[in-house]
Amino acid sequence: MSIKRIHHENTNVFGFEIIEKLTTNEIDNFLPSMEKAIEDSNGKLRLLINVTKMKNADIKSEWETFEFLRKHVHDIQIIAIVGAHSWEKVMSEIISESIFAETPTLYFKPEDIENAWGFLMKAPPPKYVHVSKYVESNKGLFTKHGSPHYI
């Protein structure tokens, strides 16, 4: 199996490592343990994903991961992604900025994995909805029609 659970004594922190290629079958087998972790954390899960040894993933497994995150966006407080390659940083930014996961997401280098665990343990729970996009009133839809009063 290319997904390995990383155990932690805190029930609100759930970690796993992806090794080599991530497949749909492995995601299907692994997601029930994440569902259980969400249940055990009372919807306040903090997630560490170590992708340092990950090589790639099939499209369907990536889609299932996005769907899972979208379904549980309010059950996961914070995500820490540990990775060795710049594409993993880009993916963490895509995940954290996408509609699929409005959860604060931070990227850590492999040598900083202890800092990632520490961050997950000590960071205060978010008190806001993570939104980093805004509408500029002089562009797009409002260019010809003027801006609504609330923008």
Secondary structure, DSSP 8 states (H G I E B T S, - for coil): --EEEE--SSTTEEEEEE-EEE-HHHHHHHHHHHHHHHHHTTT-EEEEEE-TTEEEE-HHHHHHHHHHHHHTTTTEEEEEEE-SSHHHHHHHHHHHHSTT--S-EEEE-GGGHHHHHHHHHHS----S--------TTSGGGTTT---TT-
